[in-house]
Amino acid sequence: MPTPTVIGDIRLKWLALGGPSSFLGQPLTDELTTPDQVGRFNHFQGGSIYWTPSTKAHEVHGAIRDKWSSMGWERSFLGYPLTDESVTPDGVGRFNHFQGGSIYWTPAIGAHEIHGAIRDKWASMGWERSFLGYPVSDEEAGPGGSRISRFEHGSISWTSSGGAVTSMPAGEIVHQHATIATPDWLPAGGWVDIVVNKRGDFTFAGHMHNSGFPNIHFTLALVLMTPSGVGYGFARDHGLDGTVTVFGRNRDDDWTDTGNNAQISGNWAQVAQSTLHWRLAAHDTLTRGVQGLVEDLVKEAATQLGKAGIAALIALI
């Protein structure tokens, strides 16, 4: 039998990956047109490469390819791949992003798809590096027309009225949200989300916007204040362009920071009862200004409790 032909962008992708000596190996098919008539593909011994004029050529292989195949290939709601299979930042899993969502895989969990508003929520929390970890189910139908995806350490559910909401077993998570209003003259504001759990995992996410004329360097300090007077601090120190800046304008700052802190898990009984306090200010200095703002906020909150304040700075990004 003649060797199947590999041409064009698919051939370039195959050769870039190593050609016949790569994990894809030899071609099993000629280049073929996809059933939707939009794309082209070749199947290989170790996977496939799919191409469209808009998404270009990307490889899919292994358990992720098997999952995508079981869903209907490009005719599924996921559509065509936007990336090759890639290693996750934590080094444990693998993923492909598609036009309509993603498929994530780990050796222990297998491959699961995630898409839509639930995927957006998970991404905003830090993907698999968030306290939720990896998905352990596909998106499923829930009660009352809701949708739900389950993860290693919790779930995200969606409703048309409430959007996407994170949940864990009762008593194992604290989720605090604050709208950051503009104080005094400073034309900057936004919102923050702080989520911590019983294991000490935390997600610190937020958005700030400069609505004014001058460039601003802001310091935002937040504290989860426990009834015993111990405050767990989070801070963001960053610059925002104003309308005075003509080139390189960046009036918005979005961030997500994740991690684990033993102080949170070790004092969970108190952390579970914590309240959120915040302060926004402009500073000429950086680290000392941030630390000082956190310490001042802890003292202020502790005074209201009649306690001596102890500050533990958890996240400075």
Secondary structure, 3 states (H helix, E strand, C coil): CCCCCCCHHHHHHHHHHCHHHCCCCCECCCCEECCCCCCEEEEECCEEEEEECCCEEEEECHHHHHHHHHHCHHHCCCCCECCCCEECCCCCCEEEEECCEEEEEECCCEEEEECHHHHHHHHHHCHHHCCCCCECCCCEECHHHCEEEEECCEEEEEECCCEEEEECCCCCEEEEEEEECCCCCCCEEEEEEEEEECCCEEEEEEEEEECCCCCEEEEEEEEEECCCCEEEEEEEEEEECCCCCCCCCCCEEEEEEEEECHHHHHCHHHHCCCEEEEEEEECCCCHHHHHHHHHHHHHHHHHHHCCCCEEEEEEEC
